[in-house]
């Protein structure tokens, strides 16, 4: 219910998880079931310090559809990399949202 009332969804993905593909699919299926799959999304791929190869491949592209093109942030909370980009995307979204009021 909260997801369907949201303006923006932030999907945090453990990029070091061996089951990340299944976890992403499960989240996207639930979002589709509750009709929240077309809401804007930011995918935060966390723990990239443990899985640097994720930066080199385009595994996210297999989940992108014409209707759903999430913004992607590669982040390491441990090393504090990617936090600036996440803040920037959130600020841009807030500014765009405010302009529509």
C-alpha positions as CSV (number, residue, x, y, z in Angstrom):
1,X,0.0,0.0,0.0
2,X,2.8,2.4,0.8
3,X,4.5,1.7,-2.4
4,X,1.5,2.5,-4.5
5,X,1.1,5.8,-2.7
6,X,4.7,6.7,-3.3
7,X,6.1,9.1,-5.9
8,X,9.5,7.4,-6.1
9,X,10.8,3.9,-5.2
10,X,14.3,3.3,-4.0
11,X,15.3,-0.4,-4.6
12,X,18.5,-1.2,-2.6
13,X,20.2,-4.3,-4.1
14,X,23.0,-6.2,-2.5
15,X,25.3,-6.5,-5.4
16,X,27.4,-9.1,-3.6
17,X,24.4,-11.4,-3.2
18,X,24.6,-14.6,-5.2
19,X,20.8,-14.5,-5.5
20,X,20.5,-10.9,-6.6
21,X,18.9,-11.8,-9.9
22,X,16.1,-13.7,-8.2
23,X,15.8,-11.0,-5.5
24,X,15.4,-8.3,-8.2
25,X,12.8,-10.4,-10.1
26,X,10.9,-11.0,-6.9
27,X,10.7,-7.3,-6.1
28,X,9.7,-6.4,-9.6
29,X,7.0,-9.0,-9.6
30,X,5.5,-7.7,-6.4
31,X,5.6,-4.2,-7.7
32,X,3.8,-5.3,-10.8
33,X,1.2,-7.2,-8.7
34,X,0.4,-4.0,-6.7
35,X,0.5,-1.8,-9.8
36,X,3.6,0.1,-8.6
37,X,5.9,-1.2,-11.4
38,X,5.6,2.0,-13.4
39,X,6.5,4.3,-10.6
40,X,9.9,6.0,-11.0
41,X,12.6,3.9,-9.4
42,X,16.2,4.4,-8.3
43,X,18.2,1.2,-8.1
44,X,21.0,1.4,-5.5
45,X,23.5,-1.3,-6.1
46,X,25.2,-1.4,-2.7
47,X,28.3,-3.2,-1.7
48,X,30.1,-2.6,-5.0
49,X,33.3,-2.7,-2.9
50,X,32.7,-6.5,-2.5
51,X,31.7,-7.0,-6.1
52,X,33.6,-4.6,-8.4
53,X,32.9,-6.6,-11.5
54,X,29.3,-5.4,-11.3
55,X,30.5,-2.0,-12.5
56,X,31.9,-3.5,-15.7
57,X,28.8,-5.4,-16.8
58,X,25.4,-4.3,-17.8
59,X,23.4,-6.8,-15.8
60,X,20.9,-4.1,-14.9
61,X,19.9,-3.8,-18.6
62,X,18.2,-7.2,-18.5
63,X,15.6,-5.7,-16.2
64,X,15.0,-2.5,-18.0
65,X,11.8,-2.2,-20.0
66,X,10.4,0.5,-22.2
67,X,8.0,1.4,-19.4
68,X,10.5,1.1,-16.5
69,X,13.9,2.6,-16.8
70,X,15.3,3.0,-13.3
71,X,18.1,5.3,-12.5
72,X,21.1,3.3,-11.2
73,X,23.5,4.2,-8.5
74,X,26.6,2.1,-7.8
75,X,27.3,2.6,-4.1
76,X,29.5,1.4,-1.3
77,X,28.2,2.5,2.0
78,X,31.4,1.1,3.5
79,X,33.7,3.3,1.3
80,X,31.1,6.0,1.0
81,X,31.3,6.0,-2.8
82,X,28.2,6.8,-4.8
83,X,26.5,8.7,-2.0
84,X,27.0,12.0,-3.8
85,X,25.4,10.6,-7.0
86,X,22.4,9.3,-5.0
87,X,22.0,12.7,-3.3
88,X,22.2,14.4,-6.7
89,X,19.5,12.1,-8.2
90,X,17.2,12.6,-5.2
91,X,17.7,16.4,-5.3
92,X,16.9,16.5,-9.1
93,X,13.8,14.4,-8.5
94,X,12.6,16.7,-5.7
95,X,13.2,19.8,-7.8
96,X,11.2,18.3,-10.7
97,X,8.4,17.2,-8.4
98,X,8.2,20.7,-6.9
99,X,8.0,22.3,-10.3
100,X,4.9,20.2,-11.1
101,X,2.9,21.6,-8.1
